Amino acid sequence: MLVAGEGITKLDDDHIVMLTWREQLGLVYNLDTLELERTFRFSTTRNEGWGIVNDGRRLIVSDGSATLHFWDPHTFEEIGRVVVRDRRGKPVTALNELELVHGELLANIW
């Protein structure tokens, strides 16, 4: 299977999850062996996977739009979303990589 990988995060103590850029495919790997254990289909605002991070309760996903998607870490189903806006209320597009630092979610703009 040849896919363009994008975001990756630790899913639990034994797994990591990776998003593909345009294939709408998520890949779950064994953390110790890096063997592919599971795949899943996903959809986002742009139907792309750019960044992903785990906050301990849910997965947070970016897709290059202004929308952050929140997924259940067990089912990978969307459980919420939020549009990121600047101080003037304008959507901040091209959200890319996501990181959690001291409980704050950070994103770079591509």
N, C-alpha and C positions, 0 to 999 in steps of 0.2 A: 504494500500500500504506500503510495507516494502522495504526501500531503504537505502543504505549507504550514508549518507550526508557528504559533504566535504565543499567546499567554500561557503561563504554567504556574501552578501553585501546589503546595502540599494540601492534600485532601484530608488525610487523617494520619495516624502513626505509620500506616503501611502503604499508602498510595499517594501518587501525584496525579493531577489532572491537567491536560493540555488542550487548548483550543486550536482549531485550524482557522486559518484566515478566511477563506471563502467557501470551504466545503461544507459548512454547517455541521461539523462533526467534532465531538469531544472524545478524547482518548484518556482512559484511566490505566495507569501503569503501576505495577508493583514497585514500591520504593527501593527494595533491596535488590531485586533482579532486573529491574527495568523492562520486564516482560509486559506486553500489552494484555490486560485482563478484561477490558470492557470498552465498548464504544457506545456513544449515544448521539442522537440528533438534537440540534438546538436551533432556535430562531431568536433573532434580536431585531432591533429597529432596522438595521442595515443588513441583517442576515450575514454578518461577519463576526469573527472572534478576534479581538485585539489584545485586551488585557484581562487578567483574572486574579483575584486575591481572595483569601479565606479569612473571615473575621472571627471564626470560631463558632458562629451560628448559621452563617449562610455564605454562599459564594457571591462575589460582586464582580460583574463582567462589564467591560467596555467594548464598543464595536465601532469606534470612530465617529459616532454621533455625539450629541449632548446628553444622551440617555444612559444611565447606569442601570443595569438589570440585576436583580437579586434572585438567586436560585437556591432551592433546597439542596444541601450538599449530598443527600442520599438519593433523591429522585431526579435531580437536575431540572426540575420543573420551575418555571418562573413564579416567584411568590411576591414580587413587587418590582417597582421601578421608580426612578426619579430623574427629572431633567435638571441638569446642572446649569445654573444661571450666574452671570456676573452681577456686580453691584447694581447695575442699571436694569437688571431683569432680562438681559439678552442671553439666549442659550449659548453655552460655551461648547462649540463643536470640536471635533477631532480629538476627543479624549482617547488616550492611548494606554500606555502602561499604568498599572495601579500598584500602589504600595501602601501598607499600613505602617505608620510610624507613631509609636506611643499612643495608639488608639485613634489616630487621625488618618483619614483616607486621603492620599495624595495621588494626583494623576498628572502626567505630562500631556502637553498638547502637541500633536504630531504636526 
